[in-house]
Amino acid sequence: MNRAFVALCACVATAASACGDNAPPPAPNIRPVIESLDVADRATVMSDGRATLKATVVFHDDDNGVAEIAFRVPASRSELRTQSGVHRRAAAQLTLQFGGVTGEPIEYEIVVIDTAGAESLPEKRTVTLE
């Protein structure tokens, strides 16, 4: 069984946008967008049986702002969420931890979730444990 853990280390490079009192009524909720996900495809298993990856996810949500980042491992039906604060545009540093068998590829995905509950399309990746 694969175990998955995620921790949000920091949100950086935020660009806030404000609406004045004369702003038009909000449009229907549009899902947030992951602009990029920078992460390695291999991780070394340490003596504690865990492998750690550092990742950077860049995202935006022009109508509500992103409030959470989710890390999912579909094969083990694992999902962990972390609060990101509410950002319309940001980059977040993540630490992803995996447990499993060396040489075993593990498929996972990252999604961002806005304050209204809409999810981005998943950014799917595979990591191989060494």
MDAnalysis code that builds the backbone (N, CA, C; Angstrom):
import MDAnalysis as mda
import numpy as np

u = mda.Universe.empty(390, n_residues=130, atom_resindex=np.repeat(np.arange(130), 3), trajectory=True)
u.add_TopologyAttr("name", ["N", "CA", "C"] * 130)
u.add_TopologyAttr("resid", np.arange(1, 131))
u.add_TopologyAttr("resname", ["MET", "ASN", "ARG", "ALA", "PHE", "VAL", "ALA", "LEU", "CYS", "ALA", "CYS", "VAL", "ALA", "THR", "ALA", "ALA", "SER", "ALA", "CYS", "GLY", "ASP", "ASN", "ALA", "PRO", "PRO", "PRO", "ALA", "PRO", "ASN", "ILE", "ARG", "PRO", "VAL", "ILE", "GLU", "SER", "LEU", "ASP", "VAL", "ALA", "ASP", "ARG", "ALA", "THR", "VAL", "MET", "SER", "ASP", "GLY", "ARG", "ALA", "THR", "LEU", "LYS", "ALA", "THR", "VAL", "VAL", "PHE", "HIS", "ASP", "ASP", "ASP", "ASN", "GLY", "VAL", "ALA", "GLU", "ILE", "ALA", "PHE", "ARG", "VAL", "PRO", "ALA", "SER", "ARG", "SER", "GLU", "LEU", "ARG", "THR", "GLN", "SER", "GLY", "VAL", "HIS", "ARG", "ARG", "ALA", "ALA", "ALA", "GLN", "LEU", "THR", "LEU", "GLN", "PHE", "GLY", "GLY", "VAL", "THR", "GLY", "GLU", "PRO", "ILE", "GLU", "TYR", "GLU", "ILE", "VAL", "VAL", "ILE", "ASP", "THR", "ALA", "GLY", "ALA", "GLU", "SER", "LEU", "PRO", "GLU", "LYS", "ARG", "THR", "VAL", "THR", "LEU", "GLU"])
u.atoms.positions = np.array([
    [0.845, -1.177, 0.000],
    [0.000, 0.000, 0.000],
    [0.886, 1.234, 0.000],
    [0.568, 2.171, -0.846],
    [1.308, 3.421, -0.904],
    [0.770, 4.363, 0.154],
    [1.673, 5.102, 0.784],
    [1.279, 6.139, 1.718],
    [1.678, 7.462, 1.106],
    [0.885, 8.471, 1.310],
    [1.206, 9.769, 0.725],
    [0.993, 10.852, 1.766],
    [1.906, 11.794, 1.799],
    [1.835, 12.915, 2.722],
    [2.165, 14.177, 1.952],
    [1.589, 15.284, 2.359],
    [1.916, 16.548, 1.715],
    [1.976, 17.632, 2.783],
    [2.871, 18.553, 2.606],
    [2.968, 19.696, 3.501],
    [3.210, 20.941, 2.669],
    [2.534, 21.994, 3.001],
    [2.741, 23.256, 2.310],
    [3.809, 24.022, 3.058],
    [4.916, 24.295, 2.384],
    [6.031, 24.992, 3.028],
    [5.862, 26.502, 2.973],
    [5.448, 27.026, 1.826],
    [5.345, 28.482, 1.707],
    [4.567, 28.853, 0.468],
    [3.931, 29.982, 0.512],
    [3.345, 30.586, -0.683],
    [4.143, 31.847, -0.953],
    [4.589, 31.996, -2.183],
    [5.397, 33.163, -2.533],
    [4.861, 33.780, -3.803],
    [5.341, 34.949, -4.099],
    [5.028, 35.644, -5.349],
    [3.531, 35.803, -5.557],
    [2.836, 36.223, -4.523],
    [1.400, 36.434, -4.666],
    [1.143, 37.784, -5.314],
    [0.072, 37.834, -6.065],
    [-0.349, 39.082, -6.686],
    [-1.806, 39.292, -6.323],
    [-2.055, 40.171, -5.386],
    [-3.422, 40.403, -4.922],
    [-4.153, 41.304, -5.905],
    [-5.448, 41.072, -5.988],
    [-6.267, 41.983, -6.770],
    [-7.495, 42.319, -5.939],
    [-7.896, 43.562, -5.977],
    [-9.012, 44.005, -5.147],
    [-10.145, 44.490, -6.039],
    [-11.342, 44.375, -5.530],
    [-12.520, 44.875, -6.229],
    [-13.053, 46.065, -5.447],
    [-13.373, 47.117, -6.136],
    [-13.955, 48.275, -5.475],
    [-15.443, 48.068, -5.239],
    [-16.065, 49.031, -4.581],
    [-17.497, 48.942, -4.294],
    [-18.333, 48.997, -5.570],
    [-17.797, 49.519, -6.643],
    [-18.542, 49.658, -7.892],
    [-18.266, 48.507, -8.851],
    [-17.742, 47.412, -8.342],
    [-17.420, 46.266, -9.193],
    [-18.711, 45.636, -9.724],
    [-18.661, 45.107, -10.948],
    [-19.851, 44.439, -11.499],
    [-20.137, 43.159, -10.709],
    [-21.359, 42.638, -10.817],
    [-21.677, 41.405, -10.104],
    [-20.766, 40.271, -10.568],
    [-20.474, 39.338, -9.688],
    [-19.558, 38.250, -10.057],
    [-20.147, 37.352, -11.137],
    [-19.275, 36.871, -11.988],
    [-19.664, 35.915, -13.031],
    [-19.794, 34.534, -12.390],
    [-20.353, 33.566, -13.103],
    [-20.407, 32.205, -12.565],
    [-18.987, 31.724, -12.229],
    [-18.903, 30.893, -11.215],
    [-17.596, 30.411, -10.755],
    [-16.861, 29.679, -11.874],
    [-15.639, 30.073, -12.090],
    [-14.770, 29.430, -13.079],
    [-13.691, 28.693, -12.305],
    [-13.399, 27.470, -12.725],
    [-12.407, 26.668, -12.003],
    [-11.041, 27.340, -12.007],
    [-10.272, 27.139, -10.928],
    [-8.904, 27.663, -10.911],
    [-8.030, 26.919, -11.911],
    [-6.862, 27.472, -12.182],
    [-5.955, 26.916, -13.187],
    [-4.571, 26.714, -12.586],
    [-4.000, 25.530, -12.799],
    [-2.598, 25.305, -12.471],
    [-1.812, 25.687, -13.717],
    [-0.965, 26.685, -13.585],
    [-0.161, 27.152, -14.714],
    [1.050, 26.251, -14.936],
    [1.657, 25.802, -13.855],
    [2.811, 24.907, -13.986],
    [3.014, 24.124, -12.696],
    [3.642, 22.964, -12.850],
    [4.036, 22.125, -11.717],
    [5.441, 21.638, -12.008],
    [6.382, 22.083, -11.197],
    [7.786, 21.724, -11.372],
    [8.158, 20.728, -10.277],
    [8.422, 19.474, -10.689],
    [8.732, 18.418, -9.732],
    [9.532, 17.328, -10.447],
    [10.446, 16.688, -9.716],
    [11.251, 15.603, -10.288],
    [10.398, 14.355, -10.494],
    [10.892, 13.431, -11.324],
    [10.147, 12.195, -11.564],
    [10.765, 10.990, -10.841],
    [11.806, 11.237, -10.037],
    [12.443, 10.180, -9.238],
    [12.695, 10.699, -7.833],
    [12.607, 9.783, -6.856],
    [12.866, 10.146, -5.464],
    [13.599, 9.000, -4.786],
    [14.533, 9.351, -3.914],
    [15.325, 8.358, -3.195],
    [14.649, 7.999, -1.882],
    [14.484, 6.700, -1.637],
    [13.891, 6.220, -0.393],
    [14.958, 6.293, 0.701],
    [14.628, 6.954, 1.802],
    [15.555, 7.112, 2.921],
    [15.400, 5.930, 3.890],
    [16.205, 5.920, 4.936],
    [16.201, 4.806, 5.899],
    [14.864, 4.643, 6.617],
    [14.067, 5.708, 6.691],
    [12.749, 5.605, 7.346],
    [11.670, 5.065, 6.411],
    [12.044, 4.712, 5.166],
    [11.090, 4.154, 4.212],
    [10.327, 5.188, 3.413],
    [10.643, 6.463, 3.599],
    [9.954, 7.532, 2.879],
    [10.869, 8.172, 1.844],
    [10.251, 8.618, 0.792],
    [10.944, 9.381, -0.241],
    [10.287, 10.757, -0.302],
    [11.098, 11.789, -0.432],
    [10.594, 13.158, -0.408],
    [10.895, 13.858, -1.724],
    [9.911, 14.588, -2.222],
    [10.065, 15.427, -3.416],
    [9.691, 16.856, -3.057],
    [10.428, 17.799, -3.580],
    [10.070, 19.213, -3.485],
    [9.378, 19.584, -4.799],
    [8.318, 20.334, -4.695],
    [7.563, 20.728, -5.880],
    [7.190, 22.201, -5.782],
    [7.061, 22.828, -6.947],
    [6.556, 24.197, -7.019],
    [5.346, 24.186, -7.939],
    [4.227, 24.664, -7.420],
    [3.009, 24.759, -8.216],
    [2.647, 26.241, -8.351],
    [2.420, 26.663, -9.593],
    [2.014, 28.037, -9.889],
    [0.568, 27.976, -10.352],
    [-0.284, 28.819, -9.757],
    [-1.712, 28.730, -10.050],
    [-2.361, 30.104, -10.029],
    [-3.580, 30.144, -10.581],
    [-4.383, 31.362, -10.474],
    [-5.870, 31.007, -10.488],
    [-6.642, 31.911, -9.933],
    [-8.099, 31.824, -9.963],
    [-8.603, 33.260, -9.982],
    [-9.130, 33.669, -11.106],
    [-9.457, 35.073, -11.288],
    [-10.758, 35.512, -10.632],
    [-11.602, 34.562, -10.203],
    [-12.862, 35.022, -9.627],
    [-12.976, 34.841, -8.115],
    [-12.491, 33.773, -7.546],
    [-12.680, 33.551, -6.107],
    [-11.385, 33.500, -5.311],
    [-10.338, 33.024, -5.894],
    [-9.085, 32.822, -5.178],
    [-8.965, 31.388, -4.713],
    [-7.760, 30.868, -4.763],
    [-7.472, 29.495, -4.342],
    [-7.294, 29.463, -2.829],
    [-7.938, 28.498, -2.183],
    [-7.862, 28.367, -0.733],
    [-7.151, 27.098, -0.285],
    [-7.125, 26.062, -1.144],
    [-6.515, 24.785, -0.762],
    [-5.746, 24.180, -1.924],
    [-4.775, 23.350, -1.567],
    [-4.046, 22.543, -2.533],
    [-4.212, 21.097, -2.097],
    [-4.590, 20.218, -3.038],
    [-4.798, 18.803, -2.715],
    [-3.755, 17.946, -3.420],
    [-3.271, 16.944, -2.708],
    [-2.298, 15.957, -3.188],
    [-3.004, 14.616, -3.118],
    [-3.134, 13.935, -4.256],
    [-3.898, 12.684, -4.323],
    [-3.070, 11.563, -4.923],
    [-3.210, 10.378, -4.348],
    [-2.616, 9.164, -4.899],
    [-3.800, 8.229, -5.181],
    [-4.295, 8.212, -6.428],
    [-5.499, 7.448, -6.743],
    [-5.416, 5.958, -6.400],
    [-4.256, 5.314, -6.612],
    [-4.146, 3.874, -6.371],
    [-4.422, 3.506, -4.923],
    [-4.061, 4.383, -3.992],
    [-4.309, 4.096, -2.580],
    [-5.494, 4.885, -2.032],
    [-6.169, 5.596, -2.930],
    [-7.315, 6.427, -2.556],
    [-6.965, 7.411, -1.449],
    [-5.748, 7.922, -1.501],
    [-5.281, 8.887, -0.505],
    [-5.481, 10.301, -1.028],
    [-5.886, 11.178, -0.137],
    [-5.974, 12.593, -0.458],
    [-5.617, 13.379, 0.781],
    [-4.720, 14.317, 0.609],
    [-4.363, 15.231, 1.682],
    [-4.498, 16.640, 1.153],
    [-5.107, 17.503, 1.958],
    [-5.285, 18.895, 1.570],
    [-4.547, 19.793, 2.537],
    [-4.096, 20.905, 2.018],
    [-3.456, 21.902, 2.856],
    [-4.028, 23.264, 2.518],
    [-4.176, 24.095, 3.514],
    [-4.655, 25.454, 3.303],
    [-3.551, 26.262, 2.635],
    [-3.899, 27.054, 1.665],
    [-2.903, 27.877, 0.989],
    [-3.070, 29.354, 1.306],
    [-4.041, 29.686, 2.146],
    [-4.433, 31.087, 2.247],
    [-5.316, 31.337, 1.041],
    [-5.829, 32.524, 0.857],
    [-6.644, 32.797, -0.329],
    [-5.824, 33.686, -1.263],
    [-5.505, 33.132, -2.420],
    [-4.679, 33.841, -3.390],
    [-5.313, 33.753, -4.772],
    [-5.336, 34.862, -5.453],
    [-5.818, 34.844, -6.833],
    [-4.730, 34.377, -7.784],
    [-3.483, 34.649, -7.424],
    [-2.339, 34.215, -8.235],
    [-1.190, 33.989, -7.277],
    [-0.567, 32.811, -7.345],
    [0.529, 32.532, -6.413],
    [1.361, 31.355, -6.904],
    [2.495, 31.181, -6.227],
    [3.336, 30.004, -6.387],
    [3.512, 29.419, -5.000],
    [3.360, 28.117, -4.876],
    [3.498, 27.455, -3.583],
    [4.577, 26.394, -3.659],
    [5.373, 26.319, -2.616],
    [6.382, 25.272, -2.485],
    [5.758, 24.140, -1.683],
    [5.808, 22.925, -2.213],
    [5.238, 21.758, -1.540],
    [6.332, 20.744, -1.239],
    [6.156, 20.008, -0.174],
    [6.996, 18.855, 0.120],
    [6.093, 17.638, 0.055],
    [6.344, 16.758, -0.893],
    [5.540, 15.555, -1.085],
    [6.330, 14.362, -0.564],
    [5.698, 13.521, 0.233],
    [6.369, 12.330, 0.742],
    [5.619, 11.087, 0.299],
    [6.398, 10.091, -0.108],
    [5.853, 8.829, -0.584],
    [6.481, 7.690, 0.205],
    [5.728, 6.627, 0.402],
    [6.257, 5.379, 0.934],
    [5.885, 4.293, -0.051],
    [6.772, 3.357, -0.260],
    [6.477, 2.297, -1.220],
    [7.699, 1.464, -1.511],
    [7.624, 0.700, -2.564],
    [8.674, -0.229, -2.951],
    [9.608, 0.445, -3.948],
    [10.920, 0.269, -3.768],
    [11.900, 0.817, -4.694],
    [11.640, 0.281, -6.094],
    [11.709, 1.166, -7.075],
    [11.451, 0.803, -8.458],
    [9.987, 0.859, -8.848],
    [9.136, 1.038, -7.879],
    [7.692, 1.077, -8.123],
    [7.266, 2.478, -8.547],
    [6.670, 2.637, -9.732],
    [6.156, 3.953, -10.111],
    [4.859, 4.240, -9.352],
    [4.724, 5.457, -8.875],
    [3.526, 5.866, -8.147],
    [2.915, 7.049, -8.892],
    [1.675, 6.901, -9.292],
    [0.958, 7.988, -9.951],
    [0.289, 8.848, -8.890],
    [0.377, 10.160, -9.071],
    [-0.259, 11.088, -8.142],
    [-0.724, 12.306, -8.915],
    [-1.499, 13.145, -8.251],
    [-1.971, 14.365, -8.887],
    [-2.082, 15.494, -7.873],
    [-1.960, 16.695, -8.402],
    [-2.105, 17.916, -7.617],
    [-3.276, 18.691, -8.209],
    [-4.160, 19.190, -7.342],
    [-5.230, 20.093, -7.771],
    [-5.265, 21.273, -6.814],
    [-5.737, 22.405, -7.322],
    [-5.987, 23.550, -6.458],
    [-7.492, 23.765, -6.407],
    [-7.966, 24.237, -5.244],
    [-9.401, 24.343, -4.984],
    [-9.706, 25.771, -4.552],
    [-10.700, 26.378, -5.204],
    [-11.009, 27.768, -4.859],
    [-11.966, 27.845, -3.674],
    [-12.236, 29.060, -3.231],
    [-13.055, 29.262, -2.038],
    [-14.492, 28.788, -2.211],
    [-14.953, 28.638, -3.454],
    [-16.307, 28.138, -3.718],
    [-16.332, 26.621, -3.913],
    [-15.157, 25.967, -3.827],
    [-15.096, 24.511, -3.960],
    [-14.783, 23.993, -5.349],
    [-14.636, 24.874, -6.323],
    [-14.294, 24.426, -7.680],
    [-12.835, 23.980, -7.716],
    [-12.576, 22.868, -8.417],
    [-11.232, 22.312, -8.519],
    [-10.649, 22.551, -9.902],
    [-9.334, 22.758, -9.931],
    [-8.626, 22.831, -11.206],
    [-8.632, 21.450, -11.849],
    [-8.285, 21.400, -13.112],
    [-8.001, 20.108, -13.722],
    [-6.762, 19.561, -13.023],
    [-6.685, 18.252, -12.805],
    [-5.527, 17.716, -12.090],
    [-4.259, 17.741, -12.929],
    [-3.152, 18.050, -12.282],
    [-1.829, 17.900, -12.884],
    [-1.346, 16.524, -12.448],
    [-1.298, 15.587, -13.389],
    [-0.949, 14.205, -13.077],
    [0.545, 13.971, -13.326],
    [1.163, 13.277, -12.390],
    [2.580, 12.948, -12.489],
    [2.821, 11.534, -11.994],
    [4.002, 11.012, -12.326],
    [4.445, 9.711, -11.832],
    [5.826, 9.875, -11.236],
    [6.048, 9.309, -10.059],
    [7.365, 9.308, -9.438],
    [7.814, 7.860, -9.298],
    [9.086, 7.610, -9.554],
    [9.667, 6.285, -9.360],
    [10.589, 6.355, -8.157],
    [10.389, 5.441, -7.214],
    [11.200, 5.408, -6.007],
    [12.491, 4.635, -6.260],
    [13.589, 5.177, -5.800],
    [14.897, 4.552, -5.985],
    [15.511, 4.194, -4.652],
])
